[in-house]
Amino acid sequence: MRLDDRLRVELMRATARFTVSYGDDLRFAGGDLPRPERVRMPTRHGRVAVHLYRPAPGPLPVHVHLHGGAFLMRYPAMDDWWCRYVAATAGVVVANVDFEVAPRVTYPVAQHQAHDVAAALAADGTPVSVGGFSSGGGLAASVALQARDSGSFTPTLQVLGIPALDLSAEPRDGDPGMISPALRRLVRRVYLPDPATRLEPYASPLLAPDLAGLPPAVVLTAERDVLRGEGDAYADRLRAAGVRVVHDVTPGVDHYFLTEDPVRARTTMAMVADEIRAATPARA
């Protein structure tokens, strides 16, 4: 790894808690929930921390959330606002996974850890849905593929928010928007240094040859986001494969689609919470 790449990534990680504030205006519900419980769960790549947001005592369905950060930023608290909202509004336990990121690890560690945590939470019959934003949205799609292929569990729903679904695509210089070509190249160099791995379906779910048998999906894309094409194409392919899809495009916004239009965000967030609640019935 190039020294300048390592320094850039380490700076991103060290400053995340001070620089990431995109959800501050979206704390519409769940502010009164207690501090999340921190547990450590085993995966094939060692134990990872999982932050559990519990809206009520007793058995509840679980929604596994996978944060963004381009596989470079290890800061699950960036989505504390979302985890609280979903827990309070959908009535589920939200498991916010603190998976490993580059440069400490490379693909497929984050994908495996995300799957293994979700599978473990579903092992006793608990209904489990999965979701995430940006790179976390790509991870959620990967978890659904891994679960289908291995038969480990059946997610009740996959929530793919502004997802990164094709890490093989060469970024084009001059692409406008928040997700710069330089950042996308950095992700490829640092988290997927072997070009062959970028073509694997668990890294780039859009390249999976067959999407049949996957769980229902909520796909959220943004009109001006450079990743929109990947999300739109995945929604189309899922629907063509017979998967139920709710595809919502926020008009006029870039990658931080909820923050840019907080008025519409209320409607979008409520819709997602409704879908999670409907897909994960209460345990008997």
N, C-alpha and C positions, 0 to 999 in steps of 0.2 A: 504494500500500500504506500502511495506517495505520502511524504511527510506533510505536505500542505493539506491533503485530504484529511489525514488523521487530526491535524490541528483544527481544521474547520468543524469537523464532526464533534470533537471534544468541546469546542466552544459552544456549539448548539446545545449540547447536553447540559453543560454547566450553567448556562444562562436561561434555560427553559422556564424555570419557575418565575423568573423576572420578566420574561419577554412574551410568554404565551398568555393572552387574556381575551381570546376571541369569543369566549362564551359568557363573559361577565354580564352582558345585557340580556341574557337568555335564561336567567334563573326564575322561571315562571312557577315552579312547584318543587317541593322536596327540600326546601331550605331548613325545615324543622326536623328532618330526619337526623338520627344520631350519626356520629362519626363512623365511617365504614369500618367493619371488622377486617383485620388483615390476617389472612391465613396463607400458609405455604402449601402448594400442591405439587405432587411429583409429576414429572414429564420424562420423556426419553432423553432429554438434555439437562436433567437436573431439576431441582425444585424452583418454582417461581412464585412470587407473591401475587395474591389475588385479593382485591378489595371488594368486600361484600356490602352492598347497600340493601338493607332489609327494611321494608315498610311496615311489617307486622310480624309478630312471633308465629311460630308454627310452620308446617310444610307449605311451600309456595313454589310455583314455577320459577325458572331461572332464565334470565337473559344474559348471555355472555357478550360483553362489550370489548372491542379491540380498538384502542386509540390510534390516532394518526401520528404523524411525525416522520414519514418517509423512511421507516426502518432505521432511522438514525437517532431519533430523539426518544429517550426512555423517560417518559413523564406522563403516567396514566392520569394524574390529577388534572391534566389539561381538559379532561372531559367530565370532571366532577359535576358540573351543571347538568349535563345530559344524563348521567347515571342517576342523579337525584330525581330528575324529572320523570324518567321512565319508571323508576321504582315507585314513586308516589302516584303516578298517573295510571300506569298499567297494572299495578298491584303485584309486581314480581320482584324477586331478589335480583339485583344487577351485580354480576361478577365482572369487575373491571380488571383485566389481566395485565400484569406488569411483565410482559415477555421481554426476552433479551433482544438487543439491537446491535447493529454494527457500531464501531469496528471490533467489538469484543467477539461477535459471532457473525457468520455469514449464512446465506440461504442453505438449507431449509429450516434453520433452528426456530425462528419466530413462527413459521407455519406449523411446525410440529408441536411446539409448546401450546399454541392457541388451540389446536385440535385436541391435544391430550387433556387440557384443562376442561374443555367442553364435554369430552367423552366421559371423563371421571365424574363430572357433576350429573351426567345423565345415567350413570351406571346403575343407580338404584330405582330407575323408572321415573325420575323427575323430568317433567317436560322442559326441554331446553331449546331456546332460540339463540341465534347468533347474529351479531351485527357489528358495524364499525364505520368509521369515517376515513376517507382518503386511503392511505395505505392500509388502515384498519379495515376498510370496506373490502379491499382486495384480500386481506387475511380471512375475513368472514366467508367470502366466496370460496376460498381455498379450503377452509374447514368443512364447508358443506360438501365439496368434492371429495375430500379425504374420508369423510364419514360415509358417504355413499360407496366409495370404492372399497373401503375396508370393512364395512358393515358394523362399525363400532357403535353408532347410534344414529337416530334419525332426527335432525333438527326440525323443530316445528315451523320455523320461519328463518329466512336470512334477510337482514336489513343491510343493504349496500348503499351507504351514503357517499356521494361523490367518489366512487371507488376507482382505485388504480388497478386495472385489470390486465394490462399488457406491458410488462416490464421489458419486453424484447424490442419494442418499437424505438427506433432511433429518433430522439428529439430533433426538431427542426429549429435552427437558429432563426430568430425573429418572431417565434410564436409569442403572441401577447399573453398577458395574464399573470396571475399570482405564482403559478407553478412554472418556474423558469426552466429553459433547456439546461442551464448549468446545474440546477439542483437535480434534475432527472438523470443527468449523466453521472453526478456524484453518487446517487443511489446505486446505479448500475455498477460503478467501479468498486464501491465499498461493500455493499451488501451482496451483490451478485457478480463477483470478479470473474467467474467462469462464464463466458458468453453462452455456452450451451445450456446452462441452467435457466437462463432467462426465457427459454422456449418451453420449459416444462409447465404443464397445466397448473400445478400447485403454486408456481410463481406467477404465472400469467393465465388466470382462469379463462380469459377470453379465447385462448388457444386450445382449450380442452376439446377433443374431437366430438364428444357426446355429452349433452347436458340433460338427457332424460333421467328421470328418477330423482332429481334434486328437489329440495323443499320449496314451498311457495316463497316468493321474493317480493320485497319492497325495494325498488331501485330509485334512488334520488340523484338527479343530475341537475346541473346549473347551466344556464344558457351560454354563458361566456367562458366557462371553465375549459381549459385545454384537455381535461380528461373526459369531457362530456361524451365524445364519440365512443369511448370504450364502454361507458355505462349504458348508453343508448343501444349499442350493438349487442351487449350482453342481455339486456332486457328483451330485445327482439329474438335472440337465439333461445332464451329460456322459454318464451311464449311459443315459439315454433316447436320446441321439444315437449310441449304439453304441460309446462309448469305454469301455475297461476302467478301472474305478475301484476303488481301495482307499480306503475312507472310514473313518477312525478318529476316534472322539470320546472325549476324555479326560474321565471323569466328575468332577464336583464341583470343577472348577477354572475360573479366569478366564483372561485373555489370556496371561499368562506360564505356559502350561499345563505346560511341562516342569519349570520351577523349582518350581512349587507341589507337584508330586508326583514327586520325583526317583527314587523306586523304580519307579514305572510308566514314567518317562522312559526308563529303560534298555531296556525292552521296545519302546517306541515308536521310539526312535532306532535300535535294531537292526533293526526291521522296515523302516524307511526305507532304511537302508544296504543291506539285502538286496535291496530293490526297485531301488535305483540300480545295484547290481552286476549283477543279473539283466538289467536293461534295457540295459546298456552293455557288451556283450561285448568282450573284449580284441581289439585290432587285430591283424591278421595281420602 
